[in-house]
Amino acid sequence: MTHGMVSAPQPEAVEAGLDILVDGGNVVDAAIGAALVQTAVDPQMCGIAGFGSMQLYLADKGVHTCIDFHGRAPGATRPEMWQDLIVRECDDGFGFVLKGEVNEVGYQATTTPLTIKAFDEALRRFGTGSLARMIEPAIAYCEDGFPVRPHVYGFWTRGPEHGRIARIRGLTDHSATARIYTKADGSLYGIGEMLRNPDMGRTYRRIAKEGVEDFYGGEIAQRIDADMRANGGLITLDDLAACETEEVAPLWTNYRGHDVATNQPPGGGLMIVVMLNILENFDLAAMGHNSPDYVATVSEAMKIATVDKDQRMGDPRFFDIPFDELTSKDYAARMAERIKGGEKTRVPRMNPGGSESKETTHICVADTAGNCVSMTHSLGSSGGVVTDGLGFMYNNCMMVFDPRPGHAGSLAAGKARFSAMSPTIVFKDHRPFFLVGSPGGTTITMGNLQAILNVIDFGMTAQQAVSAPRFTATSDTIEVTNRILRSTERELQSRGYPTQRHAFSYMMPTVHGIRIVDGQLDGGADPSGDGMAAQV
């Protein structure tokens, strides 16, 4: 038995990962098995037709790498194809609202699906078991069903004020989808009611038997292509055949004597590096956790990184990112001096309004030998399309591309969207000390950052670090949870900061993490979700 820990937003996924560890699987087996269960029990947060980023540190194999599986714009994509449909840019800067929501709902919203390919690759290279074995728990949840959890139902019933569309549209706009997620009378399944998806179970059984090649060039691929062609979709057989993951070295920085490894663009790890480098120039502990000085300082670092993201980060295959400057301590020191001088960074937006829906999930797995996996994977905000008989939902990652040609995030065939996904591992004395990640759209980097600060600057345990009151600044406004003191908010307002207080005591992102201290594991699961951290 492998002695290890799993932390995730779904108890079913955590238990599946633990079972795999008990059966002798390693952390990669557990992470992929748990992630496949996530696709069954949280089918709008993630899926095999999604995308993601995985960081693996395998001490016993001498491996430290990242597998990037961001989806790419289909070959039929044209830079100008949506420029006349722009309504506005979201306040948080993560996507645009277009007329007809063509980039968000329906067949044109999908980028190439890479998740199942990445899962298979990770197992083949670094696991001890096959995909056919690791997919078995997910098949059981598809066929036997799972009780709808509060977090799942809450997402289904969100109104447009919490995103860009009423999320029920993603369950009811398309008949094949509605047959899975609504009852005979057209109503949604309620909390505690059993949801079954036998079509997805059959698809998973076929993948287990035929291999992932069937998804990218076999019968499943043929069915995907036919459905897309019949409904004006952009994905073709050629796009599926061209799907490839990318292995990249982690992106590094050092923060107060800790080595921090995160992911490369188009993931959000570069934002983590920028913010940590800036904040190292301040004595955050002396300011006091979530004091007005602390919130203002960290928020300014968040805004600087957000502007850099909007203007100077993107898919490195298509955009020349100034890595040397953005990762340099000199650049960070200059930005810190701006903050110390009282300068407020402005985050420009085009016709702002609304915010992005934050649908993604995460899995952390670690063992007592120091092996660990931190992986974030997603469907974007799930476009509501299911090919009849296949059961799984497609991503809608086209929604985040900039429909204006000539920008860092502009549309282009074969291009990956920028993502805030930033699965991160903090090392102390050259050993894994804290791994962290989260779902939550543009807020992902901000939540991961605060968890890292909580552990390093304030000595918190993993559970304390992910549970502490949070704030975020992805626009000119500092958003705070209801547990940030009102006296702190008033002081921020007196300094000229616009603020927005949320009614929630806990808000996105849903941060999960594991600490490894003297060979002992302690985990944290964000109370805003349904998840848990547990060990065997």
C-alpha angles and dihedrals in degrees: 000000000000112000104223150126136240127199122186142139092253123063090207091059093046091052092048090052092049091050090054091051091049089052090056100264120144129238092273092053090048094047094050095042090050092045091053089053088051089059089056101043099033099033097164094047093055144350146167089270092058139086140240153144129260129192117195128190111181109178093182092055099037090240128142114162146127126235110207116201104169112156119245132221111264121257091254092062117120123194094230100038096107103025093108093052099062117132100166147318117255116255091241091053095237104122144332134265111232133190109271091012088255091157093051111036127037140014101320093057096074128104122195112298111238107156100095091045091053092048092052093046093051092051095046093050104033110010132084098220136055129255087245089062097042094050093058096089090050091051089054092054091048094050103032094035135223132246110257107251124218092250092053093047091044090057093048092054099043115128125222090268089075095048140348101291136019100272094224086077088070088061101040111029092082122050097220089054095045091054089062102040104034132061127236091275092052096253125129123254109263131227109294095015116124117253118197128188107186092167091062089045090056091048090051091049089052092050090049090053103036100028131236089293087080089062093053103035112000137069095311090051090051091053092048091050094048093050092048093049092048093052105038096261123158101220115099138178088262090056091050093048090051095054111126134162120225126226113212136172116253119264111242141205135158121235120185093330095316122113111226121201120191139154131287127241137309075051121071100250092107088064089054089053093048093049097045091048091052095045093050085075091067134067094233095171091057090052091058127240112293093353116149090259091049095047092046094048096046091043091055090052088050092052094048090051090047093054090047089050093050095047108025110025131075143108104338090213089066106022132052104232114198093230096165093057099039094050097042123110089219091060090048091050091052091051090048090054089054090054093046089051091057097251114153118212115227119216108210120215134180113240090331124212138127126018138247122269110245108221116156138103140219141208130199121189127175137163133205091257090066098257113139146167127200113186135171119191134172153164092226098240093326117256097226096242123131121172106234109263098010097083101204124107125234125235122251099209094140086081093077098054117103108248090205111092118232100039131113092255099037122140119270134156111264094014125133121223119240112258133192089219105132115167102187138189121198116205127205119191088353093301129105109269107164132009120191143170142147150184119245117111113244090353092068095088091045093053094045090049093052092047090053091048091047092055099041104032099032104029096235125164118243093263092048091047095055094040100050116110111274141200134190138203114195092143135022088289123083108221116206135187120238090258094064103100116258089224088060091049092050091052091051090050091050087057090056100262118139109223137193120203115206121212090228122095087209123032140177138331101063098218123202128182149160128213123205112203121170090339092308123118127219121176139195133206119191110250090220089076138050095253139109145195118234138163142205 
